Amino acid sequence: MDVYIVGIREWHNQTTLHPLGLTATLVLALLILTLPRRFAVLPMILLGCFIPVAQRIVIMGNDFTLLRILVLFAWVRLLARNEYSEFRWNSLDLMVVSWKLSGTIIHTLAYGTLSAFINRCGWVFDGIGMYFFFRCVCRSREDIMFLARSFMLVSVPVAIAFLVERSSGRNMFSVFGGVPEITVVRDGKLRCQGAFSHAILAGCYWVLTMPWMIGAMTRGRTLLGIAGLLSGLIVVGSCASSTPVLALGFMAIGMTLYFVREQVRAIRWTFFLVLCVLHLIMEKPIWHLIARVNVVGGSTGFHRYKIMDATIENFPKWWLLGETNPMSWGVWEMRDVTNQYILEGLRGGLVTLLLFIGVIVAAFRLVGRALATEKDSVVIWSLGATLFVHASIFFSISYFGQLMMLWYLTLALIGSLPDILRLEKTTNSGLENPV
């Protein structure tokens, strides 16, 4: 059971299953098994956007969320159709597996219980299951474009649901459980969340899809792309949270850098040096800057600063095996760890944290190598921009629920880039027919 994220514990270890949720899952599972390869990810997207993750079946103390059940069907599809036959290992695949193994072994050693091991097995099943499924079914640039267009289409009904929630103050998805019936209000503003686990996660989810939409718009479907972007902005505005707005800013920066892509290395090093100088001249550490972030009011920047500061100060206590009880540090804010990097360290020690960072670095390197082949590809650049947004907002939120699926999908699309470019080169050479 996760002890570091407030708001998800109450749904663990109890079956919560609405008949409509069960019916939808069975239909989507059938679609995963029967749809053409390019459409295979769409059922997971639909489930994530319209069914809260609290929907689950508990069997002998093991939680099977509806998304986890779809992952099981996805692997049945892979094995039955032999869709893994063209898979080729690369550095990112190795880093993802290493990160998962480290997190499982160290977390289990820290707790020393069977329940901790089972918990990490579920984490591995979700991550490895989704990542490698996405890797196997996303094989071409057109597959990436189809996913982008899928998000464009799905975003429209999602935005409508958010507008209804915003006008009524009631969440229609509460019938499933897992989300409140009465929309949460902070500082006089409704924080709409739809079927998502939290308002912040909902806003970040749709910001993270925007680079793909922009990339797809360069290859047609402009009106659909505009509709998707506007729908995403509606969701972000309805969330009334600072983190999605900041994510929107990071997305804009990431995509704008395309126009100065030849100078990105110099910009990156300049930014790093500026941070170093600020750290030396400021009275407080550089990470105190996060305490000053308050975009829409009611932000918890100070909370995020405190957990980062406490984690750095207590480094000797968690670096080897993580920390099973961060509240023992005497810092109240540690009850809710809203920082993915810190969460990786607390769960799996320094080794797991470094491997998690290694996953991000390996992904950026694959994007860089792909751009070295195609410097003017907005589609490839959009994948790097999405990764940049993930890496940035990891400092202010911990991932769970639907956002985890989007994280693994991002990694998988990037991991498939070498195969996609290799296939396109072979096809253009007239040696092989396109998939």
N, C-alpha and C positions, 0 to 999 in steps of 0.2 A: 504494500500500500504506500502511495506517495505521501510523505509527511511534510513536504516543502511547498506545496501549492494549495492555497486556500480556495475552496469552492468546488473541489472535485471529489472529496472524500465521501460525501454523503451518498453517492450513487454506487459505491463499490460494494461487492459482496451481497448484492440483492438483485433479484431479477426484476427488471422494469421493462415491460413489453406491452405496447399498445397493439391491438389487432391490426390497425392500419400500418403500423411500423413493421410488423411481421409480414403482412401481405406485400408491402413495398419491397422488403428485403428479398423475399422469395422471387418476386418478379425480376428484380435487379440481378439476383444471382443467376437466374435463367438467362438473362440478357448477356451477362459476362461469359457464359458458356457457349452462347450461340452467335453473338454478333461478330461481324468481321473484325479482324485484328485492330484496325484503326479506331474502331468504336469501343474497344474493350475497357478503356479507362472511364468512359462516360458514366456508367452506373455508379462508380465510386464518387464521382463528382456530384451526381444527383443526390446520393445518400447523404453526403457530407453537408450539402447546402439546405436540405429540407427535413432531415431527421436528426434530432439532438443525440449526441453521443451517450447520453445517459441511458438510452435504450440498449438493453443488454440481457443476456441469459447467463445465469450463474450455474455452473455444473461442477459439483464437488469442490466448491470454494473457488473455482476458477472463473474469472470474468470473460465472457465472450461478447464484446460489443458488436453491434451490427456491422460495423466496418471491418472488424476482425473476421467475422463470418464471411464477408465478401472476399477478403484476402484468401481465405481457404478455398473458395470456389475459383478464384483467379488462378491459384496454383494447380488446381485440377485441370483447368483449361490449358495451362502451359504444358503440363505433362501429357495430356490427352492429344494435343495438337502438335506436340514436338516443336513448340515455338521458341524453345531455348537453344535450338541447335546452332543458330548463327551467333550466339553470344560469344564475345571475346573479352577476356579479363583485361583490365587496365589499372592504372595506379589508384584511381578513385575507388574502384570496387574493393581493392585491397585495404584502403584506408577505412572504408565504411565497415567492413567485416572486422578489422582490428579494433576499431572504436567500440563496436558492439560486444566483442569478446572481452575486452578490458573492462568495460562497464559492468558486465555480468559477473566476471570473476571477482573483481575487487569489491563490488557491492555485496556479494554473497559472503565473502570473507569478513567484511566489516560487521554484518549482522549475525553471521553464523547460524542461520535458520533456513529450513526448507522453504518457508513462505517467501523469504527474500529471494531465493533462487527461482522460485516459480514466478514471482513478480518480474524478475529480469528476463525470464524466458518469454513472457508475454511481450515485453518491450522489444526483445530481439525478433520475435515472430512478426510483430507489426512492422518494424523497421526493415528487416531483411526481406520480409515477404513483399511489402509494397515496393521497395527500391528495385529489387531484381525483377519483379513483375513488370514494372514500368520500363525498365531497361530492355526487357525482351520484346515488348509490344510496340515500343516507340523506336522505329528504325529509320525514319526518313525525315527530311525537312517538312514534307507535307503532313506527316503525323504531328509535328509540332504546330503547324498552322491549323490543323483540325482541332487540336486541343485549345488553341487560342480562340477559335471561332466558337467552340463549345462553351467556353467561359463567357464569351460575349452574349450568347443566347440565354444561358442560365442566369446571368446577372440581371436580366430584365425582370423576371418574376420575383427574384430575390429583392430587388429594389422596390417593387410594388408592395411586397410584404412589409418591408421596413417603413415605407410611407404610411401604410395602414397602422402599424404599431405606433408610429410617431404621432399620428393624428388621434388615435384612440387611447393610447397609454396602456394597451393590452397586447400581449404577445400571443398570436394565434397558435404558435407551436407549443404552447404550454400544455396542451392536451396530451402530449407525449411524455411529459415529465422531463426534468433536466434543465428547464429554463423557467423563470418566474412568470406567473400569469400577469401580474402588474409590473410594468416596466420600471426598472430602477431609476431613481431620480438623484442626481448629484448637482448641488449648487443651482437648483431650479431647472436643470436640463435633463430631458429624458435620454437615457443611455440604452438605445435600442440594440437588440442582439439577435433577433430572429431565432433560427434554429442553432445558432452557434453557441459555444460554451461560455463566451463572455463577449461583451460589447467590443472590447479592445481587439480580441481575436477576429471578430467579424470584420472590423474595419481593416485590419492588417491583411486579412485573407484577400480582400478584393484589391487592395493596393498592390499586392504581390502578383496579381494576374495582369495588371495594367501594362507592364513592359511587353508581355507576350502579345497583348492586343495591339499595341503600337507596332510591334514587329510584323504582325499579320497584316496590318493596314497598309504596309508598304508593298504588299503583294496582292492588293485588292480588298474587296468587302469594306470599303471606307465607311459607308453609312452604318453598317452593322457594328463596326469598330467604334464609331462615335457613340452609338447607343450603349455599347458595353462600358465605355469610359464614363459616360454620364451616369449610368446605373451604379458603377463603382463609387463615384463621387457622392451619390445620394446615400449609399450605405455608410461611407466615411462620415458624412455630415450628420447622419442619424445616430451614430455611435456617441457623439459628443465627448470624445476622448482625445487626449493629446498625442498618444503614441501613434494612432493611425495617421494623424495629420503630419507628424514628424516623418513617418514612413513614406507619406506622399511626397514630402520634401526630398527625402533620400532617393526616391524613385525618379523625381524630376532631375536631380543632380546626376544620377547614374545614366539616364538616357541623354541628357544634354552633353555629357562628356564625350558622346559619340562624335560630336562635331570638332573636338580637339583631341581625338584619340591618339594622335601621334605624340602628344605631350602628357599623356596620363601618368607615365612613370615619374616625370619631373613634378607634376602636381601632387602625386602621392608622397614623394619624399619631402616636398615643401611643407605639406600638411603635417607630416610626422615631426619635422623639425620645429614647427610652430608650437605643437603640443609640448615638446620637450622644453622649449623656452618658457612657455606659460607655466609649466610645472615648477620651474626653477624660480620664477619671479612672483608667483602667487603665494599668499599666506597659507592657503589650504591646498591640498593635493589636487591634481588636475581632474580627478574623478568627481570633485565637488561641483564641477560645472553642471552635472546632471541634476543637482538639487535645485538649480535655478530655472529648470525647464517647466513652463506653465503656459501652454498654448491656448487651451480653451477654458481654463479655470478648473479648480478642484484636482489638479494633477498631484501625483505623489512622488515628485522628483526627490524630495528629501528622504523618503523611504528607500528609494533605489540607491541613493548615495550611502545611506547607513549600512545596507547589506553589503555593498561593495567594500566599504571601509572596514567593516567587521571581519569580512572574509580575508582581507589582506593582513589585518592585524593578527588574526588567528591562524595564519598559514601553517605553523608547526602542528596544529591539531588535526588538519584535514588532508595534508598533502599526500600521505601514504595510503590510507584506506578510506578517505572521505570522512564525513561526519554524520553520525546517526542521530544526533540531537543538537543542532545548531542553536537552539534556544538556551542551551547551557552556557553560552557565551555571555549571557546577560543583556543581549540586545533584542528588544521586543520585535523589531522589524524582521528578524530572521524567521518568524512564524510563516511568512509568505515571501518566498524567494522569487522575485520578479526579475531574474537575470539568467538567461540560459547558460552562459559561460560558468557562472558561479554554481548553478544547479548541477552541471556536469562534474565539477570538482567535488561538490558535497556528496554526490552519489558514487563517484568512482575515483576520487583522488586526482593527483596531478597528472598521472599517466593518461587517464581517460580524458581529462581536459585537454591535454596536448594533442591527443589523437583526434578529438573533436575539432580542434583548430586545424589539425592536419587535413581533415576532410575538406574544410573550407579552402585551405591553401591548394590542395590537389585539384579541387573543382575550378578554382580561378586559373590554375595553370593550364587545364584542358581548354578553357575558354580562350586563354591567350594563344595557345598553339593553333586553335581553330581560326582565330582572327589573323594569325600570321599567314594562313593560307588564303583567307578571304577577308581582307581588311575592310571592305565596304559592306559587309553583311549585317544589316540591322537585326535580322532574326537571331544570329549568334550573339550579337551585342546585347540583345534584350535578355538573354539567359544570364549573361554576366551581370547585368543591371539588377535582375531579380535576386541573384546571389548576394550582391552588394547590399540590397535592402534587408535580406535575411540577416546578414552578418552585423548590420547596424542595429536593427531592432532587438537582436539578442541581448543587447545591453539593458533593455527596459522591460522585456517580458520573458516569461518561460512558456515554452510551447506545450500545448496539450490539445486534445480534441482534433477538430478538422484541420488545424494549422499544421499538425504533424504530417498529414497526408501531402499537403502542398510542399513541405520541406523535402520529403523524399522524392516527390515528383520533380522538383527543381534539380536535385542531385542526379536523378536518373536521366533526365533530358541532357544534362551536361555530360554525364558519363557516356551517353550514346553518340556524342559528337564525333569522336574518331571513326566510329563505324559508319556514321552517316556520310562523312566526307570521303571515306575510303570507297563506299558504294557509289557515290556520285562520280568520283574520279574514274572508277572502273566502267560505269555506265556510259559516261561521256567518251570513253575510249572505245566504246562499241564492243566490249568484251563480255558484257553481261546485261541482261534485261533488267529494268528497274523493278523494285518490289511494288 
